[in-house]
Amino acid sequence: MACKSRTRLLNCNIIREEGLHGVEDSFCYICHQAAEKLLKAFLLYNLESVPKTHDLIFLLERSKAYDPSLEEFFDGISILNEYAVSARYPVDFETSRTTKEAEEAFEILENLRHEILKRIK
């Protein structure tokens, strides 16, 4: 799981270097995927079975059983969670993601990554 998260993060860095214009929705979705893999890696680290879900809020709630301080990520996780749906079903949403939202998604991911890796090393 952590390896898949690392791959998604590398993808994010490449996309950011090339420029986010025109790929904001996909970029936000990749940030969601990386956060999902991080939370699942945390659950595995704590010897928990990994649920088959893409719901970041559910994964965060399960993770908080092992570290309640992860609650600080609830707002950011809620934002990323929305991106999984809007990227997969864009016709259901009136607007596309902006570059600002994409940068915010990456910042949320980076903060989560930093904290999860501190806890599983």
C-alpha positions in Angstrom: 0.0 0.0 0.0 2.7 2.5 0.9 4.5 1.7 -2.3 1.3 2.4 -4.3 1.0 5.7 -2.4 4.6 6.6 -3.3 3.8 5.9 -7.0 0.8 8.2 -6.8 2.8 10.9 -5.1 5.5 10.6 -7.8 2.8 11.0 -10.4 1.6 14.1 -8.6 5.0 15.6 -8.6 5.5 15.0 -12.3 2.2 16.5 -13.1 2.9 19.6 -10.9 6.2 20.1 -12.7 4.6 19.9 -16.1 1.7 22.1 -15.1 -1.7 21.5 -13.7 -3.7 23.4 -16.3 -6.3 21.2 -17.9 -5.6 18.2 -15.6 -6.9 19.5 -12.3 -9.7 16.9 -12.0 -7.4 14.0 -12.6 -4.8 15.5 -10.3 -7.2 15.8 -7.5 -8.3 12.2 -8.1 -4.7 11.0 -7.9 -4.3 12.8 -4.6 -7.4 11.0 -3.3 -5.9 7.7 -4.4 -2.6 8.4 -2.7 -4.4 9.4 0.5 -6.5 6.2 0.3 -3.3 4.1 0.1 -1.7 5.9 3.0 -4.6 5.3 5.3 -4.8 1.6 4.2 -1.1 1.2 4.9 -1.6 2.7 8.3 -4.4 0.2 9.0 -2.2 -2.7 7.8 0.7 -1.5 10.0 -1.7 -1.7 12.9 -2.6 -5.3 11.9 -6.1 -4.3 10.8 -7.7 -5.9 7.7 -8.0 -3.4 4.9 -11.6 -2.7 3.9 -12.5 -2.6 0.3 -13.6 0.9 0.1 -12.5 4.2 -1.4 -14.3 6.3 1.3 -11.5 8.3 3.0 -13.7 9.3 5.8 -14.5 5.7 6.7 -10.8 4.8 6.5 -9.9 7.8 8.7 -12.4 6.8 11.3 -10.9 3.3 11.4 -7.4 4.7 11.6 -8.4 7.0 14.5 -9.0 3.8 16.6 -5.2 3.5 16.6 -4.3 7.2 16.7 -7.1 9.6 17.7 -4.9 12.6 16.8 -5.6 11.8 13.1 -8.8 13.6 13.6 -6.9 16.8 12.7 -7.1 15.5 9.1 -10.9 15.3 8.9 -11.5 18.5 7.0 -8.8 17.8 4.4 -9.9 14.2 4.0 -13.5 15.4 3.5 -12.3 17.6 0.6 -10.2 14.8 -1.0 -13.1 12.4 -0.6 -15.3 14.5 -2.8 -12.7 14.4 -5.6 -13.0 10.7 -6.1 -16.7 11.1 -7.0 -16.4 14.3 -9.1 -13.5 12.9 -11.1 -15.2 9.6 -11.8 -18.6 11.1 -12.7 -17.9 14.6 -14.0 -21.2 15.0 -15.8 -22.9 15.1 -12.3 -21.0 18.2 -11.4 -21.3 21.7 -12.9 -17.7 22.8 -12.5 -14.3 21.4 -12.9 -11.6 21.6 -10.2 -9.4 24.7 -10.3 -5.6 24.9 -10.1 -6.0 26.3 -6.6 -8.1 23.3 -5.5 -5.5 20.9 -7.1 -2.7 22.6 -5.1 -4.8 22.4 -1.9 -5.4 18.7 -2.6 -1.6 18.2 -2.9 -1.0 20.1 0.3 -3.5 17.9 2.2 -1.9 14.8 0.8 1.6 15.9 1.7 0.6 16.7 5.3 -1.2 13.4 5.6 1.8 11.6 4.1 4.2 13.2 6.6 2.1 12.3 9.6 1.3 8.7 8.5 5.0 8.0 7.7 6.0 9.3 11.1 3.6 6.8 12.7 4.6 3.7 10.7 8.4 4.0 10.8 
